[in-house]
């Protein structure tokens, strides 16, 4: 069922002229291994699944670098990050 939903989401993004946040091939590559080792209650683990793809890791690393290099007073309020 999740695969069917994912396909519809990617199709909708393409028809609307938007690029997908996570390329479909990366979503497919992580779907089966993640489901095989994770209990159903944790299909979106923070260090696995879609979070482990190169596309997801790049902005996360950039955010950590920015956060580490910035001063607290120069950052937006917590609810805007």
QUIJO-V730375 format. One record per residue. BURIAL is b if it has 24 or more other C-alpha atoms within 12 Angstrom, else e. Layout:
((BURIAL) (BURIAL))
This chain:
((e) (e) (e) (e) (e) (e) (e) (e) (e) (b) (e) (e) (e) (e) (e) (e) (e) (e) (e) (e) (e) (b) (b) (b) (e) (e) (b) (e) (e) (b) (b) (e) (e) (b) (e) (e) (e) (e) (e) (e) (e) (e) (e) (e) (e) (e) (e) (b) (b) (b) (b) (b) (b) (e) (e) (b) (e) (e) (e) (e) (e) (e) (e) (e) (e) (e) (e) (e) (e) (e) (e) (e) (e) (e) (e) (e) (e) (e) (e) (e) (e))
